[in-house]
Amino acid sequence: MADTLRTQFAASGTRNRKKKFHSAKLLALGTVLLALSFPVEAQQPAKMPKLGWLAAASSTSTLNDAFRQGLRELGYVEGKNIVIEHRWAEKADHLSSLAAELVRLKVDLILATGVNPTRAAKQATSTIPIVMGNAGSSWSSISRRPSGSA
């Protein structure tokens, strides 16, 4: 009888160890699956809009300041939630290469100040929206309601 009890006790111990091992495997598997699910659930960083600014000559600080102020009024701050790629051409024949550079940078919109920069931008792309403006333009009204490419 003692042998029978010892055998039953040993068998029950083996079953308990198997159950514990099985439970530990399930717990480990659940932990791994949970850990792997977090990167999938993580938010992707928002893409910051990129604006290309093409001008025939270097801009005055007054125009830059007015433009940035208009952007701030709309909730945009350069470097925080918008990127502005400035390209100034001292000679008109450099405008085409600068416009092509903005296209390569994959800007979301090209702001062309003047007729020649607008022509260069239109020759460089047919897919990126182009907004034409001048020093006397109301930058904030242009940027609030663009009605199409120049």
C-alpha positions in Angstrom: 0.0 0.0 0.0 2.8 2.4 0.7 4.2 1.7 -2.7 0.9 2.5 -4.3 0.6 5.8 -2.3 4.2 6.7 -3.3 3.4 6.0 -7.0 0.2 8.0 -6.9 2.0 10.9 -5.1 4.8 10.8 -7.6 2.3 10.8 -10.5 0.3 13.7 -9.1 3.6 15.7 -8.6 4.5 15.0 -12.2 1.0 16.2 -13.4 1.3 19.4 -11.2 4.7 20.1 -12.7 3.4 19.6 -16.2 0.4 21.9 -15.5 2.8 24.6 -14.0 5.1 24.3 -17.0 2.2 24.5 -19.4 0.9 27.6 -17.6 4.3 29.2 -17.6 4.5 28.6 -21.4 1.1 30.2 -21.9 2.1 33.2 -19.7 5.4 33.6 -21.6 3.6 33.4 -25.0 1.0 35.9 -23.9 3.7 38.3 -22.6 5.6 38.1 -26.0 2.4 38.7 -28.0 1.5 41.6 -25.7 5.0 43.1 -26.1 4.8 42.7 -29.9 1.5 44.4 -30.1 2.7 47.8 -28.7 4.8 48.9 -31.7 1.8 48.2 -33.9 -0.4 50.4 -31.7 2.1 53.2 -31.4 1.2 56.5 -33.2 3.2 57.3 -36.3 4.7 60.8 -36.1 2.7 63.3 -38.1 4.2 64.4 -41.4 5.2 68.1 -41.1 4.1 70.1 -44.1 7.0 71.4 -46.3 6.6 74.7 -48.1 9.0 75.8 -50.8 9.6 79.5 -51.2 11.1 80.6 -54.5 12.1 84.2 -55.1 14.1 86.2 -57.7 16.3 87.9 -55.1 16.9 87.5 -51.4 13.9 88.6 -49.5 13.7 91.5 -47.2 13.3 90.8 -43.5 10.0 92.7 -43.6 8.5 90.3 -46.1 9.9 87.3 -44.2 8.5 88.7 -40.9 5.1 89.4 -42.4 4.9 86.0 -43.9 5.9 84.2 -40.7 3.4 86.3 -38.7 0.7 85.3 -41.1 1.7 81.6 -40.7 1.7 82.1 -36.9 -1.9 83.5 -37.1 -2.8 80.3 -38.8 -1.1 78.2 -36.2 2.1 77.4 -38.1 5.5 77.9 -36.5 8.6 77.2 -38.7 10.6 74.2 -37.4 7.8 73.2 -35.0 4.9 72.2 -37.3 6.0 73.4 -40.7 9.2 73.3 -42.7 10.0 76.2 -45.1 12.6 75.6 -47.8 13.9 79.1 -48.9 15.5 79.4 -52.4 16.6 82.9 -53.6 18.1 83.4 -57.0 20.3 86.5 -57.5 20.2 85.8 -61.3 17.0 84.9 -63.1 18.7 82.1 -65.0 19.2 80.3 -61.6 15.5 80.1 -60.9 14.9 76.9 -63.0 17.5 74.9 -61.1 16.2 76.2 -57.7 12.6 75.3 -58.7 13.8 71.8 -59.7 15.6 71.5 -56.3 12.3 72.3 -54.5 10.6 69.6 -56.5 13.3 67.1 -55.6 12.8 68.0 -51.9 9.1 67.0 -52.3 7.6 70.2 -51.0 3.9 70.2 -50.5 3.4 73.7 -52.0 5.6 76.2 -53.8 5.2 79.9 -53.0 6.7 81.9 -55.9 7.2 85.6 -55.4 7.0 87.3 -58.8 6.4 86.3 -62.4 9.8 84.7 -63.2 9.9 82.5 -60.1 6.3 81.4 -60.9 7.3 80.5 -64.5 10.2 78.5 -63.3 8.1 76.7 -60.8 5.4 75.9 -63.4 8.1 74.5 -65.7 9.6 72.4 -62.9 6.3 70.7 -61.8 2.7 70.0 -62.8 1.8 68.2 -59.6 2.8 70.5 -56.8 0.5 73.4 -56.1 2.0 76.8 -56.9 0.9 80.0 -55.2 2.1 83.3 -56.7 2.5 86.3 -54.4 4.3 89.6 -54.4 5.6 91.9 -51.7 2.3 93.7 -51.7 0.1 90.6 -51.5 -1.8 89.6 -48.4 0.2 86.4 -47.6 -2.3 85.2 -45.0 -5.3 85.4 -47.4 -3.3 83.6 -50.0 -2.4 80.8 -47.7 -5.9 80.5 -46.2 -7.7 79.9 -49.5 -5.5 78.9 -52.3 -7.7 78.3 -55.3 -5.2 76.3 -57.4 -1.8 76.5 -59.0 -0.6 79.7 -60.5 
